[in-house]
Amino acid sequence: LRNRAVSVSIEGEGSAGATLLLDERWRRRPVGIAANEAGAAAQPLLSGAYYLDRALSPFADVRNGAVGTLLKSGIAVLALPDNTVLGREQERLVARWMNEGGLVLRFAGPHLAESPDQALLPVKLRGGRMLGSTLSWEKPAPLAAFAASSPFAGLTIPRDVTVSRQVLAEPTV
């Protein structure tokens, strides 16, 4: 209902100042978080889905569940935590949903980099590097601004967010 409202007016007032027009920024989009992690209910602080839920809840209508159920529920974005493993049928459903305009936000971390399941990724992953290791950098790096074509364009990046680990993509020739 909230997403269908287009204006809010003060009853009995006829001026323009008594009306607020609601545009796209007032809408809350449904976001699905794939929550098929074993043991996530017993130890939620070890689950990537837990942190995604906490981060997205103030800004979106968050739904947790199995991939197939989420895709049928009319979500705008499907978030896949690092250790989400998709079966062949789930991969097919997600690929079809993406081809129809769905947005998948897949988090690449140590679990995905080490897993043979790298379906639906634009590049092959080959592992990671961390601060103080081989091919390392000397201090944590800040995040750069998002490109204008990114779904995250315009987001303000907090200065205290830095990168101390990263997953590397396999170079292609």
N, CA, C and O of each residue as an XYZ file, in Angstrom:
692
protein
N       0.825     -1.186      0.000
C       0.000      0.000      0.000
C       0.869      1.250      0.000
O       0.577      2.221     -0.697
N       1.945      1.217      0.792
C       2.846      2.369      0.875
C       3.432      2.693     -0.498
O       3.570      3.866     -0.846
N       3.775      1.682     -1.272
C       4.387      1.913     -2.578
C       3.406      2.438     -3.617
O       3.832      2.959     -4.647
N       2.097      2.316     -3.373
C       1.102      2.813     -4.321
C       0.674      4.244     -4.030
O       0.050      4.875     -4.883
N       0.992      4.779     -2.845
C       0.616      6.157     -2.491
C       1.416      7.136     -3.341
O       2.610      6.935     -3.563
N       0.766      8.191     -3.815
C       1.440      9.176     -4.647
C       1.526     10.550     -3.994
O       2.339     11.377     -4.406
N       0.690     10.808     -2.971
C       0.759     12.089     -2.276
C       0.150     11.964     -0.887
O      -0.640     11.064     -0.605
N       0.549     12.906     -0.025
C      -0.005     13.013      1.322
C      -0.431     14.465      1.487
O       0.358     15.380      1.253
N      -1.690     14.676      1.894
C      -2.215     16.033      2.049
C      -2.774     16.225      3.444
O      -3.298     15.291      4.052
N      -2.657     17.458      3.952
C      -3.262     17.808      5.235
C      -4.726     18.119      4.967
O      -5.047     18.993      4.162
N      -5.598     17.410      5.634
C      -7.032     17.572      5.407
C      -7.483     18.974      5.831
O      -7.129     19.457      6.907
N      -8.255     19.599      4.980
C      -8.795     20.917      5.285
C      -7.884     22.068      4.884
O      -8.261     23.227      5.054
N      -6.715     21.789      4.364
C      -5.790     22.833      3.913
C      -5.728     22.794      2.393
O      -5.587     21.719      1.810
N      -5.829     23.936      1.751
C      -5.861     23.976      0.302
C      -4.587     24.508     -0.336
O      -4.563     24.729     -1.547
N      -3.547     24.717      0.424
C      -2.330     25.296     -0.162
C      -1.376     24.204     -0.653
O      -1.482     23.035     -0.283
N      -0.450     24.635     -1.496
C       0.547     23.696     -2.025
C       1.458     23.181     -0.914
O       1.964     22.062     -0.999
N       1.668     23.975      0.114
C       2.520     23.561      1.228
C       1.900     22.460      2.078
O       2.589     21.861      2.904
N       0.631     22.187      1.893
C      -0.049     21.152      2.667
C      -0.063     19.808      1.950
O      -0.692     18.858      2.415
N       0.633     19.729      0.813
C       0.668     18.489      0.040
C       2.113     18.053     -0.187
O       2.961     18.850     -0.588
N       2.372     16.803      0.072
C       3.691     16.212     -0.180
C       3.529     15.174     -1.278
O       2.749     14.231     -1.143
N       4.269     15.352     -2.364
C       4.226     14.388     -3.458
C       5.249     13.294     -3.190
O       6.402     13.573     -2.860
N       4.823     12.071     -3.333
C       5.687     10.918     -3.063
C       6.201     10.358     -4.382
O       5.417      9.886     -5.206
N       7.509     10.408     -4.585
C       8.092      9.885     -5.813
C       8.823      8.570     -5.515
O       8.598      7.956     -4.473
N       9.676      8.151     -6.411
C      10.364      6.858     -6.298
C      11.188      6.707     -5.022
O      11.311      5.596     -4.506
N      11.752      7.785     -4.504
C      12.606      7.671     -3.310
C      11.824      7.263     -2.069
O      12.420      6.801     -1.096
N      10.501      7.423     -2.080
C       9.678      7.061     -0.933
C       9.268      5.590     -0.970
O       8.749      5.070      0.018
N       9.490      4.931     -2.068
C       9.072      3.535     -2.192
C      10.100      2.593     -1.580
O      11.302      2.852     -1.633
N       9.625      1.522     -1.012
C      10.504      0.482     -0.464
C      10.406     -0.725     -1.381
O       9.329     -1.294     -1.559
N      11.517     -1.108     -1.955
C      11.550     -2.220     -2.888
C      11.711     -3.539     -2.122
O      12.413     -3.588     -1.112
N      11.066     -4.599     -2.601
C      11.249     -5.904     -1.968
C      12.582     -6.530     -2.382
O      12.873     -6.664     -3.571
N      13.376     -6.907     -1.397
C      14.679     -7.539     -1.618
C      14.641     -8.920     -0.987
O      14.271     -9.071      0.177
N      15.022     -9.923     -1.758
C      15.074    -11.292     -1.247
C      16.496    -11.678     -0.900
O      17.415    -11.444     -1.685
N      16.683    -12.264      0.264
C      17.997    -12.758      0.671
C      17.912    -14.273      0.739
O      17.144    -14.827      1.525
N      18.708    -14.938     -0.090
C      18.732    -16.400     -0.091
C      19.336    -16.868      1.228
O      20.483    -16.556      1.547
N      18.562    -17.605      1.972
C      19.000    -18.035      3.295
C      18.984    -19.553      3.383
O      18.172    -20.139      4.099
N      19.893    -20.179      2.643
C      19.956    -21.637      2.694
C      21.211    -22.122      3.404
O      21.663    -23.244      3.174
N      21.773    -21.286      4.263
C      22.993    -21.639      4.965
C      22.686    -22.606      6.099
O      21.794    -22.359      6.910
N      23.420    -23.696      6.152
C      23.243    -24.662      7.220
C      23.702    -24.052      8.533
O      24.780    -23.461      8.598
N      22.900    -24.189      9.574
C      23.267    -23.708     10.898
C      23.070    -22.218     11.105
O      23.444    -21.697     12.155
N      22.491    -21.511     10.130
C      22.318    -20.065     10.249
C      21.375    -19.708     11.397
O      21.574    -18.695     12.068
N      20.351    -20.531     11.628
C      19.415    -20.240     12.712
C      20.068    -20.429     14.072
O      19.787    -19.681     15.008
N      20.939    -21.429     14.186
C      21.598    -21.698     15.460
C      22.676    -20.667     15.778
O      22.861    -20.312     16.942
N      23.386    -20.184     14.767
C      24.462    -19.210     14.962
C      24.322    -18.079     13.938
O      25.083    -18.020     12.973
N      23.350    -17.182     14.147
C      23.083    -16.162     13.130
C      24.251    -15.204     12.894
O      24.383    -14.675     11.790
N      25.096    -14.964     13.886
C      26.202    -14.023     13.710
C      27.277    -14.553     12.769
O      28.157    -13.797     12.357
N      27.224    -15.832     12.423
C      28.153    -16.416     11.463
C      27.557    -16.470     10.062
O      28.196    -16.962      9.131
N      26.362    -15.976      9.912
C      25.645    -16.046      8.642
C      25.727    -14.722      7.892
O      25.466    -13.661      8.459
N      26.094    -14.791      6.610
C      26.101    -13.593      5.772
C      24.708    -13.015      5.618
O      24.547    -11.798      5.528
N      23.697    -13.875      5.586
C      22.321    -13.418      5.432
C      21.894    -12.538      6.606
O      21.112    -11.606      6.423
N      22.390    -12.817      7.788
C      22.056    -12.031      8.980
C      22.490    -10.576      8.788
O      21.720     -9.655      9.061
N      23.709    -10.376      8.324
C      24.236     -9.019      8.167
C      23.585     -8.290      6.995
O      23.372     -7.079      7.058
N      23.270     -9.019      5.930
C      22.544     -8.407      4.821
C      21.166     -7.937      5.274
O      20.740     -6.833      4.931
N      20.484     -8.754      6.027
C      19.160     -8.410      6.545
C      19.238     -7.144      7.395
O      18.424     -6.235      7.233
N      20.206     -7.087      8.291
C      20.366     -5.914      9.167
C      20.692     -4.659      8.371
O      20.209     -3.577      8.704
N      21.504     -4.785      7.326
C      21.902     -3.625      6.534
C      20.768     -3.122      5.640
O      20.628     -1.917      5.434
N      19.964     -4.039      5.113
C      18.929     -3.655      4.151
C      17.575     -3.315      4.775
O      16.784     -2.592      4.170
N      17.303     -3.821      5.959
C      15.982     -3.645      6.583
C      15.519     -2.200      6.709
O      14.332     -1.944      6.504
N      16.380     -1.239      7.033
C      15.871      0.142      7.126
C      15.458      0.739      5.775
O      14.737      1.736      5.739
N      15.905      0.143      4.670
C      15.690      0.754      3.361
C      14.836     -0.067      2.408
O      14.405      0.445      1.374
N      14.585     -1.321      2.731
C      13.867     -2.198      1.811
C      12.965     -3.152      2.583
O      13.117     -3.349      3.789
N      12.033     -3.729      1.860
C      11.168     -4.777      2.401
C      11.925     -6.084      2.219
O      11.910     -6.654      1.128
N      12.588     -6.572      3.267
C      13.472     -7.734      3.178
C      12.694     -9.019      3.397
O      11.900     -9.141      4.329
N      12.946     -9.974      2.507
C      12.342    -11.305      2.613
C      13.469    -12.332      2.593
O      14.356    -12.261      1.742
N      13.443    -13.272      3.507
C      14.437    -14.340      3.566
C      13.773    -15.650      3.177
O      12.612    -15.889      3.508
N      14.513    -16.496      2.476
C      13.947    -17.779      2.123
C      14.734    -18.478      1.042
O      15.836    -18.065      0.682
N      14.149    -19.546      0.529
C      14.760    -20.312     -0.552
C      14.647    -19.520     -1.853
O      13.703    -18.750     -2.034
N      15.595    -19.707     -2.746
C      15.664    -18.952     -4.000
C      14.363    -19.076     -4.797
O      13.825    -18.063     -5.245
N      13.857    -20.273     -4.978
C      12.641    -20.468     -5.762
C      11.449    -19.716     -5.192
O      10.674    -19.119     -5.939
N      11.301    -19.743     -3.879
C      10.204    -19.042     -3.210
C      10.346    -17.532     -3.363
O       9.365    -16.831     -3.613
N      11.566    -17.039     -3.213
C      11.804    -15.598     -3.327
C      11.491    -15.096     -4.732
O      10.882    -14.038     -4.888
N      11.903    -15.848     -5.760
C      11.675    -15.413     -7.135
C      10.188    -15.344     -7.470
O       9.776    -14.524     -8.290
N       9.387    -16.193     -6.844
C       7.941    -16.190     -7.085
C       7.238    -15.073     -6.325
O       6.083    -14.766     -6.621
N       7.915    -14.453     -5.340
C       7.267    -13.462     -4.475
C       7.319    -12.037     -5.007
O       6.845    -11.120     -4.336
N       7.879    -11.826     -6.190
C       7.888    -10.488     -6.785
C       8.950     -9.561     -6.237
O       8.697     -8.367     -6.074
N      10.135    -10.081     -5.947
C      11.217     -9.247     -5.432
C      11.843     -8.413     -6.540
O      11.748     -8.760     -7.717
N      12.488     -7.305     -6.159
C      13.179     -6.453     -7.121
C      14.652     -6.823     -7.221
O      15.266     -6.666     -8.276
N      15.220     -7.315     -6.119
C      16.640     -7.679     -6.052
C      16.753     -9.004     -5.301
O      16.068     -9.221     -4.302
N      17.627     -9.889     -5.794
C      17.947    -11.135     -5.104
C      19.381    -11.034     -4.608
O      20.310    -10.927     -5.409
N      19.567    -11.068     -3.297
C      20.904    -10.997     -2.710
C      21.345    -12.402     -2.333
O      20.630    -13.122     -1.635
N      22.537    -12.789     -2.805
C      23.092    -14.106     -2.523
C      24.349    -13.927     -1.670
O      25.371    -13.467     -2.180
N      24.297    -14.282     -0.380
C      25.489    -14.185      0.458
C      26.623    -15.051     -0.083
O      26.406    -15.914     -0.933
N      27.818    -14.815      0.413
C      29.035    -15.474     -0.063
C      28.927    -16.990     -0.135
O      29.335    -17.585     -1.132
N      28.398    -17.615      0.876
C      28.402    -19.080      0.888
C      27.087    -19.700      0.416
O      26.782    -20.837      0.778
N      26.311    -18.980     -0.379
C      25.106    -19.546     -0.973
C      25.503    -20.431     -2.145
O      26.189    -19.986     -3.065
N      25.073    -21.672     -2.104
C      25.353    -22.610     -3.192
C      24.039    -22.866     -3.922
O      23.041    -23.248     -3.311
N      24.051    -22.653     -5.219
C      22.864    -22.866     -6.031
C      22.927    -24.215     -6.719
O      23.962    -24.599     -7.263
N      21.822    -24.926     -6.692
C      21.711    -26.165     -7.457
C      21.417    -25.836     -8.915
O      21.143    -24.682     -9.246
N      21.472    -26.833     -9.785
C      21.239    -26.596    -11.222
C      19.865    -25.985    -11.492
O      19.739    -25.073    -12.309
N      18.848    -26.480    -10.817
C      17.493    -25.949    -11.019
C      17.413    -24.498    -10.551
O      16.797    -23.664    -11.214
N      18.037    -24.193     -9.405
C      18.045    -22.809     -8.910
C      18.807    -21.893     -9.866
O      18.376    -20.769    -10.123
N      19.933    -22.366    -10.393
C      20.695    -21.573    -11.371
C      19.830    -21.239    -12.579
O      19.840    -20.104    -13.056
N      19.086    -22.215    -13.074
C      18.231    -22.019    -14.234
C      17.152    -20.980    -13.930
O      16.888    -20.098    -14.747
N      16.523    -21.086    -12.743
C      15.479    -20.141    -12.360
C      16.029    -18.724    -12.228
O      15.409    -17.766    -12.690
N      17.192    -18.597    -11.598
C      17.802    -17.276    -11.406
C      18.215    -16.684    -12.748
O      18.002    -15.496    -12.988
N      18.802    -17.491    -13.626
C      19.211    -17.001    -14.950
C      18.010    -16.499    -15.744
O      18.083    -15.451    -16.385
N      16.915    -17.238    -15.703
C      15.705    -16.819    -16.415
C      15.158    -15.521    -15.815
O      14.750    -14.621    -16.549
N      15.149    -15.423    -14.476
C      14.670    -14.229    -13.792
C      15.541    -13.020    -14.148
O      15.022    -11.921    -14.349
N      16.860    -13.218    -14.227
C      17.769    -12.138    -14.611
C      17.514    -11.705    -16.058
O      17.522    -10.510    -16.352
N      17.291    -12.648    -16.949
C      17.020    -12.324    -18.356
C      15.722    -11.545    -18.528
O      15.534    -10.843    -19.522
N      14.828    -11.676    -17.549
C      13.560    -10.942    -17.570
C      13.684     -9.597    -16.854
O      12.687     -8.893    -16.690
N      14.916     -9.228    -16.419
C      15.130     -7.914    -15.813
C      15.461     -7.924    -14.341
O      15.654     -6.857    -13.759
N      15.534     -9.088    -13.710
C      15.855     -9.158    -12.285
C      17.311     -8.808    -12.012
O      18.176     -9.032    -12.859
N      17.581     -8.262    -10.840
C      18.931     -7.884    -10.436
C      19.407     -8.816     -9.335
O      18.760     -8.939     -8.294
N      20.551     -9.480     -9.566
C      21.150    -10.363     -8.563
C      22.371     -9.672     -7.994
O      23.245     -9.219     -8.732
N      22.422     -9.596     -6.684
C      23.553     -9.017     -5.967
C      24.273    -10.178     -5.291
O      23.844    -10.659     -4.242
N      25.373    -10.624     -5.900
C      26.084    -11.806     -5.406
C      27.349    -11.355     -4.706
O      28.157    -10.628     -5.285
N      27.528    -11.780     -3.463
C      28.690    -11.398     -2.674
C      29.784    -12.434     -2.852
O      29.604    -13.609     -2.530
N      30.913    -11.991     -3.366
C      32.047    -12.879     -3.607
C      33.015    -12.749     -2.451
O      33.594    -11.687     -2.227
N      33.184    -13.821     -1.729
C      34.111    -13.862     -0.610
C      34.901    -15.149     -0.661
O      34.927    -15.819     -1.693
N      35.542    -15.505      0.430
C      36.379    -16.703      0.426
C      35.619    -17.989      0.129
O      36.176    -18.905     -0.477
N      34.354    -18.075      0.544
C      33.586    -19.297      0.276
C      33.307    -19.462     -1.215
O      33.503    -20.542     -1.773
N      32.852    -18.398     -1.851
C      32.540    -18.487     -3.278
C      33.805    -18.671     -4.108
O      33.793    -19.408     -5.094
N      34.890    -18.014     -3.724
C      36.148    -18.127     -4.465
C      36.692    -19.551     -4.437
O      37.314    -19.994     -5.403
N      36.466    -20.267     -3.350
C      36.967    -21.638     -3.210
C      35.980    -22.675     -3.719
O      36.325    -23.854     -3.808
N      34.765    -22.270     -4.055
C      33.720    -23.191     -4.473
C      33.744    -23.390     -5.981
O      34.028    -22.451     -6.726
N      33.451    -24.597     -6.437
C      33.335    -24.801     -7.875
C      32.062    -24.157     -8.432
O      31.935    -23.999     -9.646
N      31.115    -23.782     -7.555
C      29.864    -23.157     -7.975
C      30.085    -21.662     -8.158
O      29.898    -20.876     -7.228
N      30.481    -21.282     -9.356
C      30.645    -19.866     -9.658
C      29.713    -19.483    -10.798
O      30.026    -18.639    -11.638
N      28.572    -20.128    -10.792
C      27.577    -19.850    -11.824
C      27.070    -18.423    -11.686
O      27.092    -17.842    -10.601
N      26.627    -17.886    -12.771
C      26.020    -16.565    -12.835
C      26.995    -15.434    -12.523
O      26.573    -14.313    -12.239
N      28.290    -15.718    -12.574
C      29.293    -14.681    -12.368
C      29.833    -14.235    -13.717
O      29.968    -15.057    -14.623
N      30.146    -12.954    -13.872
C      30.667    -12.494    -15.154
C      32.103    -12.935    -15.418
O      32.547    -12.942    -16.566
N      32.837    -13.307    -14.357
C      34.227    -13.754    -14.490
C      34.465    -14.927    -13.549
O      33.712    -15.134    -12.597
N      35.511    -15.688    -13.821
C      35.897    -16.780    -12.932
C      36.747    -16.207    -11.804
O      37.605    -15.355    -12.035
N      36.505    -16.679    -10.583
C      37.266    -16.213     -9.428
C      38.420    -17.164     -9.158
O      38.307    -18.367     -9.392
N      39.529    -16.626     -8.666
C      40.663    -17.504     -8.408
C      41.186    -17.439     -6.982
O      42.299    -17.900     -6.728
N      40.459    -16.909     -6.082
C      40.909    -16.853     -4.693
C      41.062    -15.420     -4.253
O      40.625    -14.493     -4.936
N      41.687    -15.246     -3.106
C      41.765    -13.899     -2.575
C      43.135    -13.530     -2.073
O      44.052    -14.350     -2.042
N      43.253    -12.302     -1.688
C      44.454    -11.821     -1.040
C      44.010    -10.919      0.099
O      42.932    -10.327      0.056
N      44.850    -10.825      1.111
C      44.501     -9.983      2.238
C      45.682     -9.119      2.641
O      46.824     -9.381      2.264
N      45.391     -8.105      3.397
C      46.389     -7.163      3.874
C      47.526     -7.911      4.554
O      47.279     -8.729      5.440
N      48.761     -7.648      4.158
C      49.911     -8.283      4.774
C      50.322     -9.599      4.149
O      51.250    -10.243      4.639
N      49.655    -10.024      3.073
C      49.994    -11.297      2.426
C      50.726    -11.034      1.113
O      51.031     -9.890      0.776
N      51.006    -12.120      0.373
C      51.649    -11.996     -0.933
C      50.795    -11.125     -1.846
O      49.566    -11.170     -1.778
N      51.437    -10.335     -2.697
C      50.750     -9.410     -3.601
C      49.853     -8.436     -2.844
O      48.792     -8.043     -3.329
N      50.290     -8.059     -1.666
C      49.482     -7.245     -0.782
C      49.694     -5.758     -1.025
O      50.597     -5.355     -1.757
N      48.868     -4.974     -0.415
C      49.046     -3.535     -0.361
C      49.383     -3.180      1.079
O      49.204     -4.013      1.967
N      49.862     -1.980      1.335
C      50.418     -1.634      2.636
C      49.398     -1.212      3.673
O      49.604     -1.451      4.863
N      48.318     -0.598      3.265
C      47.296     -0.170      4.217
C      45.921     -0.396      3.608
O      45.792     -0.477      2.386
N      44.893     -0.499      4.442
C      43.548     -0.702      3.904
C      43.181      0.397      2.910
O      43.457      1.574      3.141
N      42.566      0.004      1.818
C      42.209      0.951      0.761
C      40.759      1.411      0.926
O      39.888      0.605      1.253
N      40.496      2.698      0.701
C      39.101      3.174      0.755
C      38.343      2.743     -0.499
O      38.952      2.410     -1.516
N      37.041      2.751     -0.423
C      36.216      2.427     -1.589
C      36.138      3.634     -2.507
O      36.085      4.774     -2.045
N      36.131      3.383     -3.796
C      35.967      4.445     -4.786
C      34.475      4.705     -4.986
O      33.636      3.899     -4.583
N      34.164      5.811     -5.596
C      32.766      6.125     -5.906
C      32.239      5.138     -6.946
O      33.002      4.636     -7.772
N      30.953      4.863     -6.907
C      30.338      3.954     -7.866
C      30.152      4.666     -9.204
O      29.899      5.870     -9.251
N      30.279      3.910    -10.279
C      30.083      4.453    -11.627
C      28.637      4.915    -11.792
O      27.735      4.407    -11.126
N      28.427      5.869    -12.676
C      27.081      6.405    -12.920
C      26.130      5.327    -13.426
O      24.922      5.427    -13.212
N      26.651      4.298    -14.092
C      25.804      3.222    -14.625
C      25.529      2.119    -13.605
O      24.771      1.194    -13.893
N      26.126      2.201    -12.428
C      25.963      1.184    -11.386
C      24.612      1.313    -10.699
O      24.082      2.417    -10.583
N      24.044      0.188    -10.236
C      22.807      0.283     -9.440
C      23.037      1.026     -8.128
O      22.085      1.452     -7.475
N      24.314      1.181     -7.741
C      24.654      1.845     -6.487
C      25.091      3.293     -6.696
O      25.575      3.934     -5.763
N      24.923      3.813     -7.912
C      25.329      5.191     -8.228
C      24.667      6.165     -7.273
O      23.479      6.054     -6.972
N      25.453      7.121     -6.801
C      24.920      8.154     -5.922
C      24.977      7.834     -4.450
O      24.748      8.718     -3.625
N      25.277      6.587     -4.088
C      25.378      6.256     -2.670
C      26.616      6.903     -2.067
O      27.681      6.914     -2.685
N      26.476      7.430     -0.884
C      27.601      8.026     -0.184
C      28.373      6.908      0.514
O      27.790      6.091      1.227
N      29.667      6.881      0.305
C      30.502      5.841      0.899
C      31.112      6.388      2.179
O      31.829      7.388      2.142
N      30.838      5.743      3.321
C      31.417      6.216      4.578
C      32.948      6.132      4.539
O      33.506      5.194      3.971
N      33.609      7.095      5.133
C      35.070      7.136      5.119
C      35.705      6.014      5.938
O      36.857      5.648      5.706
N      34.953      5.467      6.897
C      35.531      4.414      7.735
C      35.422      3.025      7.103
O      35.888      2.049      7.691
N      34.820      2.919      5.923
C      34.733      1.636      5.222
C      35.964      1.485      4.343
O      36.208      2.298      3.451
N      36.740      0.435      4.602
C      37.957      0.180      3.835
C      38.022     -1.285      3.431
O      37.287     -2.126      3.948
N      38.922     -1.568      2.491
C      39.117     -2.929      2.005
C      40.432     -3.459      2.564
O      41.489     -2.860      2.367
N      40.354     -4.593      3.265
C      41.571     -5.234      3.771
C      41.729     -6.641      3.209
O      42.758     -7.286      3.413
N      40.696     -7.119      2.495
C      40.715     -8.419      1.812
C      39.987     -8.263      0.503
O      39.061     -7.459      0.397
N      40.392     -9.020     -0.498
C      39.663     -8.974     -1.750
C      39.726    -10.323     -2.468
O      40.661    -11.105     -2.290
N      38.710    -10.565     -3.277
C      38.660    -11.769     -4.105
C      39.099    -11.348     -5.492
O      38.614    -10.354     -6.033
N      40.015    -12.105     -6.063
C      40.568    -11.762     -7.366
C      39.841    -12.499     -8.484
O      39.416    -13.643     -8.326
N      39.711    -11.823     -9.602
C      39.141    -12.435    -10.786
C      40.250    -13.043    -11.632
O      41.360    -12.514    -11.685
N      39.947    -14.151    -12.289
C      40.899    -14.799    -13.192
C      41.069    -13.899    -14.410
O      40.085    -13.547    -15.061
N      42.323    -13.519    -14.730
C      42.497    -12.666    -15.904
C      42.168    -13.429    -17.183
O      42.442    -14.623    -17.297
N      41.579    -12.719    -18.140
C      41.262    -13.335    -19.430
C      42.088    -12.642    -20.504
O      42.435    -11.468    -20.377
N      42.391    -13.370    -21.542
C      43.214    -12.803    -22.614
C      42.378    -12.588    -23.851
O      42.889    -12.117    -24.867
